[in-house]
Amino acid sequence: MDMIVGGPGAFIGGVYRIAACLDGEIELVCGAFSSDARQSLEMGAKLGLSADRIYGSY
């Protein structure tokens, strides 16, 4: 799955990620976590995503 928003300081992003992965059928593979490219890259790295799958804009 991909995720748009839910980066640093966004409470609901973590909730969505946990809920989506409960049954083990979904894997987060890419995302744009913030409109700030640096913050998006940091969040994607924290989540273990490949740098080429982390987007700095929506």
N, C-alpha and C positions, 0 to 999 in steps of 0.2 A: 504494500500500500504506500501511497505517498501522503504527505501531510503539508497543508498550507497553514501557516501560523503555528502557535503553540511553542514559541521560543522562550528565552530567558524571561522570567517574571510572569509568564502566562500560566495561571493555575490549571485551566481546563485542558491545555495541551497534554500534560502528563496524565490526566484522567483518561483522555481519549486513547493515548498510547497503551496504557495498562488494560483498558477495557477491550481494545481491539486484539490484544495478544493473549487474552485469557484462555482461549481454546487451543492455542498453538497453531492455528491455521493461517494466520496472517503475519507477514514480516514487513517491517518498515524498511523501505529500500531507497527512498529519496524524500526530499522536502525543501520547502522554502519557509523557514521558521521565523523570519523577521524581515521587515523592509530594509533593515540595516544589514548589508552584506557581511560585515565582520561578525555581527551577532548570530546571523544565520549559520555561518561557517563554524563558529564555536559550538553552537548547539548541535549541529550535525556531527561534529567530531566527538562530542560527548556521547552521542547516541551510537557511535561506531560506524557511521556511514562513510562511504568513499567520497573524497573531496569532489569528484566529478559528478556526484549525484546530489550535491548540496547547492541550492540556488539562492542567489542574493537579492532576488526581486520576485514579486508575485506575477 
